[in-house]
Structures are given as structure tokens and as C-alpha cells.
Amino acid sequence: MAERRLPRAVFDYIDGGADAEFTLRENCRVFEDVILRPRNAVAIPQCDLHVTVLGKRLDLPFLLAPVGSSRMFYPRGEEAAARAAGAAGTAYILSTLSGCRLEDVKAASRGPVWYQLYLVGGRDVASATIARARTAGYSALAVTIDTAVSGLRERDVRNGTKELLGSSITSKLPFLRQFLMRPRWLAGFLRDGGLMSFPNVMLPGRGPMPYADVAAALEQSTVSWADLRWIREAWKGPIVIKGVLTGDDARRAVDEGAEAIVVSNHGGRQLDGVSATLRALPEVVGAVNGRIEVLLDGGIRRGSDIVKALCLGARAVLCGRAYAYGLGAGGEAGVTRAIQILRADLVRTLRLLGCSSVAELDRSYVEAPVAWLIAAPSRASVSGR
């Protein structure tokens, strides 16, 4: 539905990955390597799906991941997604590269909202945004560490993203047809103000960062471990490190005082050819050894995917594309429907497993490749959901 409604450049922004898209595909495929082990002849009248993440009870074991430029998918897209997440009893994570003001997004949700941080604009700009997020009531700061530069997203090249964001009308012309063929989307886009800027990145003397500045701004704002010290001082709340794929980085995150980490390869949108996140999860869980919470994103499309990640040690998972497709298809109603699909699939999977609660899930419910599990801890160190 999203593909039918959105222009090709916008849909491919959601759907695509970096380079040959190997990691994008592998994030989903790797779930096939984990086999479920059900307990049959067990009556499960109802399932308890709640988890506790950073001290907050969530009704679902999945959060809505930060997805930049969501306002391109649907008018006021970030607010719509946050509202749907709050209504479902789960958390929403707002991207720095949002088209909506962080204060408006927080006000839209009844649930916890985290702020995902890029250092675009430099330390002073980021510090001001952190202060705004703290004042607005955001409950955690998710610092993304895997964006030293933007990945090469070849679909964007083919769809003329660079030309469309440039100043030359002549260069734009070959790529405009995809927008004219989606009149309903185009009408909503224009009513919502047209090409968005980034109101949470306020550049001194310039105002909100323009959309066209993203790639250059990311390249000039790489996060280092040393940055976590001033970020912690500015934030004074829970910090989540997003973009961990190895045990070494997981241990460093613990040493730097993170309260949680997200095993993430940016949805296959940065360095192509890295490990699928489910494959990396046991190594990271083993390295952390219960000292901080471990979340996972990448490839989550079904409730059974969520179950497999929890069995391998994740406290909860983040869903990005799964709800972004819903947002592109139908705004808040589409996000709500995407959440309903995942929830129903999750309940069905638990009942067929013979498991009444996500808190009971452990490695005994799955069979995974032995090579994955060498560094994985015992159940005792990953319990407490």
C-alpha cells in the first residue's frame, strides 16, 4: 500500500539500503536460521506481552525505532507515529532528522518518548537540542554511533535525490514525473509545507537546518566515545548507544556508562556487508553479561522475529520499516494497523510455542547455529523482562 501511495524516491528511502543491499536482505533472512522449539499440549488462555525497558513498563516488547524524514511519508508523520505508539502502550523514538518539532512529538504521545541524537550542527547545537528534549520530558537519549558518513544508497542515486534537492530546475525535470503520478501524496505534501527542514537542528544565525544539508552535516559530526562524557553531563538521564555490532563496542558502552545498547546496523543503510543484527546479538549479550539492557533492531517483520530475538537475549526490539510502511500507507491509522499486525502475530506465536509470557522466553525455545552461541550467557543473566 505504501508503494502505491508514495513517489518512488520516497518509498525507496524507506525500503532501500546501502550498496548491494546484502545486509538489508540478510537482516530479514537470518531469522530463518533460528528454529522454534514449541511445548505442545499446553493451554494458553492469554499472553503477557509486557516488558520493562529503562525502568518503564511497556505493554509490548517492541518500540518504534527512529526513522528520519517521516514527515515526507505522511503529513506530520512523526506526530502520527508517536500518537499511535502511545495509544498502543509502547515507546516512540524520535530521530534528530525529524520534520516535526520535538516538543510537538512528545505532546502527541501518551507513552514514553526517547530522543535519538546525531551531532549535526556541532556540539553547541546538539547541546541546545538535548536541553530542549530534557525540558519537553523525553525519557532517554539514544546516541547513534554508526554514521561517520552516510551510506551509499544506490536507489537514491537512481531516483535523482541529489538532483531533486539541488537548485537546478533542468536537473530536476527527469525525476519529477514520479511525484506527479502520486497526486494525493503531492497534495498532502504541499499542504504540509512542502520540502521540510529540520526544526530540532537550529543552526546559529540560520534557523532550522535545510534538508539538503544532511549528508555534509553527518560527515562533519561523527560521534566518538569521548563525546559521551559531555553528552552525559548535558543530558543527566539514561543514555542508549545505538549501532553496536561487536562485543568490544558493547563492553566500551558499558565502560562509558550507557544504560542500554541497541544491536543495530542502521537497517542495512550504512556499511553493507556487516553482520545481520540477530547474528551479532548473542556475542553482544555475552559481552554485556547482564550489566546493561540489550535491545535489537533490523529485520523485524513478524511476531516470530520478535520472539527469536527475545529468546537470544534481547530485552526488547525496535521496529522501523515495519511501521514506516504503515505510516506511508495511511498515516496514524497505518501505524496503528502495523502495530496490531505485529501484536497479533506475537500472541499467536507465543500460544503455539506453549509460552504464556515474553518474560519466560529463553534459549530453550529456539535452536540457533552453534557458532552464534559461543559467547552467549546463561538464562539467568538475561532474565528480568
C-alpha positions in Angstrom: 0.0 0.0 0.0 2.8 2.4 0.8 4.5 1.7 -2.5 1.3 2.5 -4.4 0.8 5.8 -2.5 4.3 7.2 -2.3 6.6 8.5 -5.1 9.4 6.2 -6.0 12.1 8.3 -4.3 10.1 8.4 -1.0 9.2 4.8 -1.0 12.8 3.7 -1.8 14.0 5.9 1.1 12.0 3.6 3.4 12.6 0.4 1.6 16.2 0.6 0.4 19.6 0.0 1.9 23.3 0.7 1.2 25.3 -0.5 -1.8 24.3 -4.0 -3.0 21.8 -4.3 0.0 23.3 -7.5 1.2 23.0 -6.6 4.9 19.5 -5.3 4.3 18.4 -8.7 2.9 20.4 -10.6 5.5 18.8 -8.8 8.4 15.5 -10.5 7.4 16.8 -13.8 6.1 18.9 -14.6 9.2 15.7 -15.3 11.2 15.3 -18.4 9.1 18.5 -19.8 10.7 16.8 -19.9 14.1 14.3 -22.7 14.6 11.5 -22.6 17.2 11.1 -25.4 19.7 7.4 -25.5 21.0 6.0 -27.0 24.1 2.8 -28.6 22.8 -0.4 -29.8 24.7 -0.2 -26.5 26.7 -3.3 -24.4 27.1 -2.5 -20.7 26.9 -5.7 -18.6 27.5 -3.9 -15.3 27.3 -0.4 -14.0 26.9 1.5 -11.4 28.9 3.4 -9.2 26.5 4.7 -6.5 28.8 8.4 -5.7 29.3 10.3 -3.2 31.4 12.8 -1.1 29.5 14.9 1.5 31.3 12.5 1.3 34.2 9.4 2.0 32.2 6.7 -0.6 31.7 5.7 -1.2 28.1 2.7 -3.1 27.1 4.6 -4.6 24.1 8.1 -5.9 23.7 8.8 -3.7 20.7 9.4 0.1 20.4 9.1 2.2 17.3 12.6 3.0 16.0 13.8 6.4 14.9 13.1 6.9 11.2 14.3 10.2 9.8 12.2 12.3 7.4 9.0 10.6 8.5 7.1 13.8 7.6 7.9 13.0 4.0 5.8 9.8 4.2 2.7 11.5 5.6 1.8 15.0 6.9 3.0 15.4 10.5 4.4 11.9 10.2 6.4 11.8 13.4 3.5 13.1 15.5 1.2 10.5 13.9 3.6 7.6 14.7 4.2 8.8 18.3 0.5 9.1 18.9 0.0 5.5 17.6 2.8 4.2 19.8 1.5 5.8 22.9 -2.0 4.5 22.3 -0.6 1.0 21.9 1.3 1.3 25.2 4.8 1.4 23.8 7.6 3.9 23.3 8.5 6.0 20.3 12.0 7.2 19.4 12.2 10.5 17.6 15.0 11.0 15.0 17.1 14.2 15.1 16.3 14.4 11.4 12.6 14.9 12.1 10.4 17.2 10.2 8.3 18.0 13.4 9.4 19.9 16.5 10.4 17.6 19.3 8.0 19.4 21.7 5.1 18.6 19.4 6.0 15.0 19.0 6.3 14.5 22.8 2.9 16.2 23.3 1.3 13.8 20.8 2.2 10.6 22.7 0.7 9.2 25.9 3.7 6.9 26.2 7.5 7.2 26.7 9.3 9.1 24.0 13.1 8.9 23.5 15.3 11.3 21.5 17.8 9.9 19.0 20.8 12.1 18.8 23.1 13.0 15.9 25.7 15.7 16.5 24.7 17.5 13.3 25.5 21.2 13.6 28.2 20.6 16.2 28.4 20.4 20.0 26.7 23.7 20.8 23.7 22.9 18.5 23.4 19.4 19.9 23.6 20.7 23.5 20.8 23.1 22.9 18.6 20.3 21.4 19.4 18.0 24.4 18.3 20.7 26.7 15.0 21.1 24.7 14.4 17.3 24.9 15.1 17.2 28.6 12.6 20.1 29.2 10.0 18.5 27.0 10.0 15.3 29.0 11.9 12.8 26.9 12.8 9.8 29.0 16.0 8.6 27.3 18.7 9.7 24.8 19.6 7.3 22.1 23.1 8.2 20.6 23.7 6.7 17.2 27.4 5.8 16.6 27.4 4.2 13.1 27.1 7.3 10.9 30.6 8.6 10.3 29.4 9.3 6.8 26.1 8.4 5.0 26.0 5.0 3.4 25.8 4.9 -0.4 22.1 4.3 -1.1 22.1 3.5 -4.8 18.3 3.7 -5.1 18.6 7.4 -4.1 21.1 7.9 -6.9 18.8 6.3 -9.5 15.8 8.2 -8.2 17.6 11.6 -8.6 17.5 12.5 -4.9 20.6 14.7 -5.3 19.1 16.5 -8.3 15.7 16.9 -6.7 17.3 18.6 -3.7 19.6 20.8 -5.8 18.8 24.3 -7.3 18.8 23.4 -11.0 15.3 23.1 -12.5 16.7 21.4 -15.6 18.3 18.7 -13.5 15.1 18.1 -11.6 12.9 17.7 -14.7 13.7 14.0 -15.5 12.7 13.0 -11.9 9.5 15.0 -11.4 7.1 12.5 -13.1 7.3 10.1 -10.1 5.7 12.9 -7.9 3.1 14.0 -10.5 2.0 10.4 -10.7 1.1 10.4 -7.0 -1.3 13.4 -6.8 -2.9 12.5 -3.4 0.6 12.3 -1.8 1.6 15.5 -3.6 -1.4 17.4 -2.3 -0.8 16.4 1.2 2.9 17.2 0.9 2.2 20.7 -0.3 -0.5 21.3 2.4 2.1 20.2 5.0 4.5 22.9 3.8 6.4 21.1 1.1 10.1 20.2 1.5 10.8 20.1 5.2 13.7 21.4 7.2 14.9 20.0 10.5 13.4 22.1 13.3 15.3 20.3 16.0 18.7 21.3 14.5 18.7 25.0 14.9 21.9 26.5 13.3 23.1 29.8 14.7 22.1 32.7 12.5 20.4 30.3 10.0 17.5 28.7 11.8 16.4 25.1 11.1 18.9 23.0 9.1 17.8 22.7 5.4 17.0 19.2 4.1 19.8 19.4 1.5 22.5 19.7 4.2 22.1 16.3 5.7 25.0 14.3 4.2 27.5 17.0 4.7 26.3 17.6 8.3 26.6 13.9 9.2 30.1 13.7 7.8 31.2 16.6 10.0 29.6 15.3 13.2 31.0 11.8 13.9 30.3 10.6 17.4 33.3 9.4 19.4 33.4 7.7 22.7 34.9 10.9 24.2 31.7 12.7 23.2 29.7 10.6 25.6 31.2 12.4 28.6 29.9 15.8 27.6 26.6 14.3 26.3 26.1 12.6 29.7 26.8 15.9 31.5 24.3 17.7 29.3 21.6 15.1 29.5 21.8 13.7 33.0 19.4 10.8 32.2 19.5 7.3 30.7 21.7 7.0 27.6 21.3 4.3 25.0 24.1 3.6 22.5 22.6 2.6 19.1 24.8 0.9 16.5 26.7 -1.8 18.4 27.6 -5.0 16.5 30.6 -6.4 18.4 31.4 -7.5 21.9 34.2 -4.9 22.1 31.9 -2.0 21.4 29.4 -3.4 23.8 32.0 -3.5 26.6 33.1 0.0 25.8 29.5 1.2 26.0 29.3 -0.4 29.5 32.5 1.3 30.5 31.2 4.7 29.3 28.2 4.4 31.5 25.4 3.6 29.0 22.2 2.2 30.5 21.4 0.2 27.3 22.6 -0.6 23.9 20.9 -1.3 20.6 22.4 -4.0 18.4 21.9 -2.3 15.1 23.4 -1.9 11.6 21.2 1.0 10.8 18.7 -1.2 8.9 21.4 -2.1 6.4 21.6 1.6 5.3 25.3 2.3 6.3 28.1 -0.2 5.8 27.0 -3.0 3.6 28.4 -6.5 4.3 28.3 -6.3 8.1 26.7 -8.9 10.3 22.9 -9.2 10.5 21.9 -8.0 13.9 20.3 -11.2 15.0 23.6 -13.0 14.2 25.5 -10.4 16.3 23.1 -10.4 19.2 24.5 -13.4 21.2 28.0 -12.0 21.1 26.9 -8.6 22.4 24.6 -10.2 25.1 27.6 -12.3 26.2 29.9 -9.3 26.4 27.4 -7.2 28.4 26.7 -10.2 30.7 23.6 -8.6 32.3 25.2 -5.3 33.3 23.0 -3.2 31.0 20.0 -3.8 28.8 20.4 -5.0 25.2 17.8 -4.1 22.5 17.9 -5.1 18.8 16.7 -3.6 15.6 17.0 -4.8 12.0 14.8 -7.2 10.0 11.8 -7.4 12.4 8.8 -8.1 10.2 6.8 -10.7 12.1 5.9 -11.6 15.7 8.1 -14.7 15.4 11.1 -12.5 14.7 10.5 -10.7 18.0 10.2 -14.0 19.8 13.5 -15.2 18.4 15.3 -12.0 19.4 14.0 -12.2 22.9 15.0 -15.9 23.2 18.5 -14.9 22.2 18.8 -12.3 25.0 17.3 -9.0 23.8 15.2 -7.2 26.4 13.0 -5.8 23.6 13.3 -4.9 19.9 12.9 -1.8 17.8 10.8 -1.8 14.7 11.5 0.7 11.9 10.4 -0.3 8.4 7.5 -2.3 9.8 5.7 0.8 11.0 7.2 3.1 8.4 5.3 1.2 5.7 2.2 1.7 7.7 2.8 5.4 8.0 3.4 5.7 4.3 0.3 3.8 3.5 -2.1 5.6 5.8 -0.6 7.9 8.4 -1.6 7.2 12.1 -4.2 4.6 11.1 -1.5 2.7 9.1 0.9 2.8 12.0 -1.8 1.5 14.3 -2.6 -1.3 11.9 1.1 -2.3 11.6 1.3 -2.5 15.4 -1.8 -4.6 15.5 -0.4 -7.0 12.9 2.8 -7.4 15.0 0.9 -7.8 18.2 -1.5 -10.4 16.8 1.4 -12.4 15.3 3.4 -12.2 18.5 0.4 -13.6 20.6 -0.2 -16.4 18.1 3.5 -17.3 18.1 3.6 -17.5 21.9 0.4 -19.6 22.1 1.7 -22.0 19.6 5.0 -22.2 21.5 3.2 -23.0 24.7 4.6 -19.9 26.4 2.3 -17.6 28.3 4.7 -14.6 28.8 7.6 -13.0 27.0 9.4 -13.0 30.3 9.6 -16.8 30.1 11.3 -16.8 26.7 14.8 -18.2 26.7 17.2 -20.2 24.6 15.4 -23.4 25.3 12.6 -22.2 22.9 15.0 -21.9 19.9 17.7 -23.8 18.1 20.3 -21.5 16.7 23.6 -22.1 14.9 26.2 -23.2 17.5 28.8 -20.6 16.3 26.4 -17.8 17.3 26.1 -19.0 20.9 29.7 -19.4 22.0 29.7 -16.0 23.8 26.1 -16.1 24.8 25.3 -16.1 28.6 23.1 -18.3 30.6 19.4 -17.5 31.0 20.0 -16.1 34.5 21.9 -13.2 33.1 19.3 -12.1 30.5 16.1 -12.5 32.6 14.2 -9.7 34.3 12.0 -8.7 31.5 
